[in-house]
C-alpha cells in the first residue's frame, strides 16, 4: 500500500504524518514521543500503523524538535526557573509534566484542525507513545472522547502519586536535599496543586469502556510498573461490563519499547479502531 509522508505545521504544531494513499477516511492515531524525542521518533510504529490503514500523526511536543527551547535540557538552572538541587531531577520532573499537559491540549487542537481533512476520521482516534508519551496518552485519553483507543507505553497514569513519592524519595535519600526542599515548600505546594489538577487517574474511570491497553516493563526503574498495576486494579470495576476493553501487559525489559510492544500496540489499535472492537 503506498504511504504518503508529510511534514508540516497544523495550528502552529509541527507534525509528521503517514497516510495511506487510497481513499479515506482513516482512523487517526496520534504518536507522542518520549522526553527529548521528536516527531521522527514515531516513524517505526507509524509506518507499521499506516500500512495497516491508519492516518498517523506524530508531533513535536512543547520544547521539543522544531519547538525546542533551552529549558528542555536546563530545567534545573535558576535562569530556567529551577529551584531544586539539580541531582534530584525534580525541576525536570515539573517541566516533564507541564509538557505532558500541553501534549493533551495539542491533540485536542489537532483533532479539531484535521476535521476538514477528508482522509481523516477524527471521530475515531487513538493515541500511543512511550514514557512521556505514555503519560500524555493517559491524560489525553481521559479528557478527549474522540480517542476511542489508547496504548500508553512505559508511562505512569497516577501523576500525583508518583510526584509525591519522588519528593519523599529525595527527602529521605539526602539530608541536604531534605533541607533544600524545606526552603521551597510554598513553590512545591504550587507544583503539587498543578499536578493534581491534570492528574488523569480518577478521570480514567470515566473513560471506560473505551479501549485501554497499558504497557509497562518488569525491570523499569525509571517508570516503575507498580503505579500501572494499582491503576489497573482501580479501573477494573469500571470495565466490568466490557472487560476485554481493558488490558495491562508487562514485558521482560527495562525502560524501552520492544518489538513485541509495537506489535501488540498495532494489534490493539486495529482491533478497536479498524475492526470496531
Buried (B, 14 or more C-beta within 10 A) or exposed (E): EEBEEEEEEBEEBBBBBBBBEEEBBBBBBBBBBBBBBBBBBBBEBBBBBBBBBBBBBBBBBBBBBEBBEEBBBBBBEEEBBBBBBEEBBBBBBBBBBBBBBBBBBBBBBBBEBBEEBEBBBBEBBBBBBBBBBBBBBBBBBBBBEBBBBBBBBBBBBBBBBBBBBBBEEBBEEBEEBBEBBEEBEEBBEEBBEBBEEBBBBEBBBEBBBBBBBBBBBEEBEEBBBEBBBBBBEBBEEBBEEEEEBBBBBBBEBEBBBBEEBBEBBBEBBBBBBBEEE
